[in-house]
Amino acid sequence: MTFLSAVVKPLMTNGTVLDVVVKQGKSKDFEALVQSNGLSYSVSIQDLQAAINEENPQLTEEEMELVGRKGNYISKNDSLLNILSPVP
C-alpha cells in the first residue's frame, strides 16, 4: 500500500481536477502531501457522512411501515376518474 492510497480514495477526474475522499484522521497527512508537491486543493464537503445523513434522513415509523409494500403504478396519462372508478 502506498502512502497516497493510505490517505485518499480517488473518486473521479476530468484530466485536470481530481476528486478524492480523505480518510478519517488523515486530513493533516493529505494537506502535507499536497503542499509538499506544490499542488492546490479545496474542500468541497467538510463532513461527508453528515452530508449523506442530511440528504438521506432516517425514515419515520410510518414510512418504515411502507417499505417493501407493492403498489400500482399510476402514469401521468391516467385520469383521476379512471383511478378512482371501481373495476367491474
Secondary structure, DSSP 8 states (H G I E B T S, - for coil): --HHHHHEEEEEE-SS-EEEEE-TT-HHHHHHHHHHTT-----S-S-HHHHHHHHS----HHHHHHTT-------TTS-HHHHHS---
